[in-house]
């Protein structure tokens, strides 16, 4: 039994060693190196590269912490750094010190919760920053003053509740911004999309179409229509609900123009539904508040569905 256990341990160690790997290849210009590593420690990856490395890609490793000046060895050459799915939780304040030529920093699919200002002090050449699929709840507001040359920013699928346009404004050259999958407040999302739309910044990814685009369109209209509405979370929510109700009502009314494409039972249900909403009264007075009408509408829809 003991011999079997020892054999199992030896095999497991051998398998881990076999999976861990680093390879190098020539970078775009054909002179410097591109380093790719999987299932390694950070120190192993850094020491594996030659004297001049332009591109470092580390995948599926377990690197809980990036310590100060970890990549200083390649400070004069490193252009792109990608650490994908590496279990990163902590990044020291001076982790990226000395990377004056770095243009692309990608840290997706990790466990980062806070983005600190000090990380970007030396990253004066940075053009692309990917922080997607982390657990980020806060970004220090002064960060974007250090990222004035940034062209692409991705914070998709995090836990941010707001990103104010005033914070992002220093990035005058921003071309693409991805933020879907964050629990942004309606007020924040409305003012943000309005700002992005007005500046012509691309913020709608193809995979986002059909999921959140409809909400962004409504929020943009609500924010653009009235400054007081744009500054209030409650009024923004009311505006969204009212717009959805108006769209539903328009859809129900439009069905009359296409009787051949709508089954008769659907037409009958629509007529009953609209009649119910239109004729709804309380104490002999017609109810005109949007909230009450929408609640009545949703209740009627639920009752109709339960009787099917």
N, C-alpha and C positions, 0 to 999 in steps of 0.2 A: 504493500500500500504506500509506504514511504517512497519507494523507488518510483512508483507511478506519479506521485505528486511532484518529485524532483524533475521528472521528465516533462511534465506539464509546464512547470515554471520555466524550464530551459527553452521549451518550444515557444512559450508566450514571449519571452525576452527576445528570442530570435525573430519572431514575427514583427514585434515593435521596431526592432532595428531595421528590418527589411523594408518596412513601410516608410520610415523616416528617410527623406531624401532631399538633396539639393542638386540642382543642375545649373550650368551657366551656358549662355549663348551670346552671340554678338548682338549689340543693340542696333538701332536703326541706322546709324551712320557707319556701322561696320568696324568701329575701333574699340569702343568701350563694351562693358559686359552687361548682360541682363541676368539677374539671379532669381531663380525660382526654387522655393523650398516648401515642403509639406511635412507636417508632424515633427517639427523641430523646436528647440528652444531658441530664444532670440539671439543669445550669444553664439550658438552654433551657426545660425544663418549669417550673422554679420561676419564671423571669422572665415566663413567658407568662400566669400567673394574675393576677387583679386584686388589689386591696388586701386583700380578705377572701375566703379560700378555706376551705371546711369539709372538702372531700373531694378528695384527689389520688389518681389512678390512672394508673400508668405501666406499659405492657405492651411486651413484646418489644423492649426497647432494650438497649444495651450500656453499662452503667454499672458499671464494675469496682470503683469505690470510692465510698463515701459519706463525705464529709469532715465535719469538725467543724461543728456549727451550720448544717447545710445548709438546714434548714427554719425557721430562726428568724424569717424574714419573716412566717410564718403562725402564730407561737407563740400568739397570742391567739384564733385561730379554728379551727385545724385539729383535726378530730375523727377523721377516718379517713385512713390512708395505706396505699396498696397498691402495691407494686412487684413485679410478676409477670413472671418470665422476663426478667430484666434483666442477667444475667451477673454479679451482685454477688459479689465475692470478699472484699473488705475493707470493714469498717465502723469508722470511727474511734470512739474512746471517747466523744466528745461529739457524735456525729452527730445525735442526737435531742434535744439540749439545748433547753430552752425550750418544749417541747410539753406544757404542763401540762394541756391539755384533751383530749389525744389519747385516744380510747377504743378504737380498733381499729388494730393494726399488722399488716400482712400482707406477708411477704417470701418467698412460695413460688417454687419452681422457680428457685433460684439456686445459687451455689456456696459458700455459707457453711459453714465448718468448725467454728468456735467461737463460742459465744454468751457475751458478756461482761457482767459485772455493771454496768459504768459506763453502758451504753446506756440503762438504765432508771431512772437517778437522778431525772430530771424527769418520768417517765411515771407520775405518781401517780394518774391517772384511767383508766389502761388497763384494759379489760375483756376484750378479745379479742386473742390473739397467735397468728399463723399462721406457723410456720417449716417447713412441710411441704416435702418434695421438695428437700432440700438435701443437703449432705455433712457434716452436723454429727456430730462425734465426742465433743464435750465441751460441757457447760453449767456455767458457774461456779456452785457450790452456793448462794452467797448471793443469787443473782438473785431467787429466789422470795420472799425477805423484802421485796423492793421491789415485788412484784406481789400484794400482799395483796387487792386488789380484783378480781383476774382471775377471769373466769367461764368463759372458753373458752380452751383451750390445744391447739394442734395441732403435733405434731412427727412426723407420719407420714412414712415413707420417708426415714429418715436412717440414721446409722451408730452410734447410741447402743447401748452394751452394758448400761447400767443407769441407772435413775432411782429413787433411794431415796425411800420415803414420807416419811422425816424431812425431806428437802429440800423436798418439795412441800407439807408440812403448813401453812406460813404462809398459803397461799392458801385461807383458810377458806370463801370463797364459790364455789370452783370447782364448776361444774355439768357441763361436758363436757371430756373429755380424750381426745385421739386419739394413739395411739403405734404403730399397726400398721406393719409394714415395717421395724422396727429389730431388729438381732441381739441382743436382750436375752438375758441368761443365764436359765436356768430358775429359779434361785433368785430373781433380781431380778424376773422377770416374775410369779412366784408370789406374792411378798410385795406387789408393786405391785397386782396384780389383787385380792388379798384386801383390801388397804387401800381401794381404790376401791369395791369391792363393799360393804364394811361402811359406808362413808360415803354410799352411794347416788349416787355420781358416775357419770354416763353415759360409758362408755368403749368401747362396741361400736357401731361405725358400720354402716350397712346394707350397704355394700360389703364389709365385713369378714366378715359372716356366711358361714359355710361355709368360710372360709379359715383363720382363726386362732381362731375362737370355741371350737372343740372343744379346742384346746390350753389356752386360758385356763380353760375349765371344769375340766379335769383338774388344772392347776396350782393353781387355787383350792382344790380338794378336798385336794390334797397339802399345801399350805401351812396350810390350816385344821385338818388332822387332827393335826399334830404339829409343835411349835415346832422341835425338833431337825432334822426333815426340812426345814422351811422355811428354815433357816439354812445348809443344805448343798447345794451344786450337785450333788454326786454322788448324794446321797439323793433329790433332786428328780428327777433323770434316771431313777433306778431306779424311783421311784414312778410316773412317767409311763409307762415301759415296762410295768410290772406292770399298770397300769390298762388300757392298750391290749390287752395279752394277755388280761386277764379279759373285756374287751368282745368280743374275737374269739372266745374260748371260749364265751361266752354266746350269741353269734350262731350259732355252729355247733350248739350244743345246742338252741337255739330252733327251728332248722329242722325238728326232728323233730315239732314241734307243728303244722306246716303242710305235710304231705306232698304235698298236691295242687298247691301253688304252687312246689315245688322239683323240677326235673328229676331223674330217677333217677340219671343219671350224676354229678350234683353230690352227691346223697345218698351214693353209693358212695364218691366221693372224700373227702367229709367224714368218713365212717366210717373209712376207711383212715388219714386224717390224724390223727384223734383217737386211734385205736388205736395209731398209731405214737408219739404223744406220751406217752400213758398207759403204754405197755408198755416205753418206752425204759429200758434199764438199763445200768449200767456195772459190769463185774466182778461181776455177779449182784446188785447193789444198785440199787434204784430211785433215779433221779436226781431230786432235789427242789429244786435251785437254780433260781431263776427265769431267770437268765441262760442256763443250759444248755438249759433247755426251750424258751425263745424262739428261741435259735439253731437248735435242732433243728426247730422249727416253721417258721421262715423258710427253712431249707434244704430241707425237704420241699415247701414251697410252690413254691420255685424249680425243684426237680426235676420236680414235677408239671406246671408250666407249660412246661418245656422239652420234655416228651414229648408235648404236645398237637399 
